[in-house]
């Protein structure tokens, strides 16, 4: 390494434009290499971005030899001068002076993901490597920003994080999608399907709370919207009603989207996302009752009758009416879970709501007001054939100081998939778990 | 409700002092009631704090009757005038004008947790109610602040959150503490013991990353420091070494502690925590080698020999030498996991470190530099009798652009237990899971 190189400061690619005219060192991987006679045009990545380099045999023979023929994804430490170059991705390139190859990927067993199209099953098998691809890395950075924005919003709204347990004694969303665990000494436990019941308890202790963690459903259907392991943000507030949660939900979703638009513009551009559609996402969102939604569907020629649940087709149809997420509220009570409160004026309706993302990305929020009356809740648990014994602690919340309370669950992956404009939610979680996939 | 009451604004107890002289409404629960002839002195809680009230039969006969004899934890909406009262907890009290009882806890089945000492097994059975107790509520609010501070610190240091999966194909920390899950269609999966292997993959994609989520170990020992489900924050950085992670660890822990000291002073006071001890927690922390630590122990009369692991007694003895967390580094390689890098100058040592909290609260961080050489790692996997097939993806990280990298795991519950000064970590997680406990 030259004298010059040793003095240079180590930088990350995202900050490279700030060092135009300076000699710097970048540590990362060779993403691509174009050879053109006595010139080499490598592209480096370091996790924060990609940067094009240039080197000539004549000027830097030693570094040229080190780079020439170097295999994709070999790890390198590169020193050179940053120069502004408007045509290059990121607005600059590096004029290479020295290259240290940290590990060379053997030519006999090259990096399995080439710069071409691969089938998705192959890519999922290589997920630990696939995430290095600029598109996947951009999605993961957007996911992290969405989580950061969501937590900041909840904290600023006075909600206290109270993590719900993963091990639970019983089902909360029906037994068909329940994962059973072999607990210690032949005991059985189940993986949480939702932290809701637990945040109802912590809301009675702390007022306004949320949980944000992984939840599990043994989804036997192989659809682009289902994972067996996914993250949910679930707020719950004591003395809160349906309208409070619709307000909170639209504030939260607006905050997430605007934070990504502001802080991850480069990543959205890398995905080719139409940002003008995201810029419009600001509260208030349109709200329609279930009754009205059924009429909208029927007018559009959809066969849905009052009392039917909405599937993906119906959600897409409804979302096309609006350029913001749409809130549908007061679904038939028969359609919703045992814990949902009913409308005192029309007992056939539940005080529930869903939020449907625009552009056909489906439901991102479901929630509403909870049943706070002890007797009614016992009846609903029995009607739902749930194990009453396992719910004694939950019933205690109605025995001891029951209050009106409400909350919702926001599906992180569906929200991020919409923001990224990706069809499949398997791309928006670092290591997706699905029907036949727990590897890598 | 009086005309006055209807006009009042709804406030939370933590903000009550700002409303001195104003009529306000508070929504919450009756925490305690002292009756003194024609005067009642209730204490209310609303999740943000507790506030004393006062009411006389003569001035407010209707509200007096509503409150008189009211059972503990009944839910109420109370309106009255806030008055500064230096002797009261929180510095003010409410002169009650109106009381609406939302739900009265029946006298026939009173709230099970009385204002007296209960056994811990009883309290753990009632965890969904126990968290309403001011001490438990304070701990949970401190936990939430610790998490907020930790995430903010990592984000500010340029680390990207990449959630590790809970479902994994194999053990990472030995098979004896592994939980097995009945996955779909007779497949088997295991609950993650650590996200480390996965953040090693995301670090090669994004540079500096962390995961922060629940991890699982089937701990068959019933100690005050073990849970079967606990949260870990695990950073990992490409091109990083042992020293970088010791720096990051002390910065992170300092940030967490100082954030709690600053933003949760009221809660620390409620716990009777000696805050002067926490105020001292600022980087740099003392660092001693394993070699030195053994000598310190031997000088103190402890029978530890070189090559022995440190147990709780040794950790306590070492931590007593310092009023800050102490970092012990370069443990014997034989003592550490297969993925740990060794010291090139002394191959019998690993490039590892632990951080031990002061005051006998034990290990809060363990980490170090990872083995980046493919051949050595394969050998270590075989020596550890781990299923090589399940680690093929992990070995790929050394096949394709291996770089020096390092990271650590911070145990959230142990850190919060230390900050709170609580002996048992079961109190610092909303719903603790232990050997024989998955309920409530």
Interface residues (C-beta under 8 A of the other chain):
Chain A: X12 X27 X28 X29 X30 X46 X47 X48 X73 X74 X75 X77 X102 X103 X105 X106 X109 X111 X112 X127 X128 X129 X131 X132 X136 X137 X140 X141 X143 X144 X147 X148 X151 X155 X158 X160 X161 X162 X163 X164 X165 X166 X167 X168 X169 X179 X180 X181 X182 X183 X184 X185 X187 X189 X191 X198 X201 X202 X203 X204 X205 X206 X207 X208 X213 X214 X216 X218 X220 X228 X229 X231 X238 X239 X372 X390 X393 X394 X396 X397 X398 X399 X400 X401 X402 X403 X404 X429 X430 X431 X433 X435 X436 X438 X439 X440
Chain B: X12 X27 X28 X29 X30 X46 X47 X48 X73 X74 X75 X77 X102 X103 X105 X106 X109 X111 X112 X127 X128 X129 X131 X132 X136 X137 X140 X141 X143 X144 X147 X148 X151 X155 X158 X160 X161 X162 X163 X164 X165 X166 X167 X168 X169 X179 X180 X181 X182 X183 X184 X185 X187 X189 X191 X198 X201 X202 X203 X204 X205 X206 X207 X208 X213 X214 X216 X218 X220 X228 X229 X231 X238 X239 X372 X390 X393 X394 X396 X397 X398 X399 X400 X401 X402 X403 X404 X429 X430 X431 X433 X435 X436 X438 X439 X440
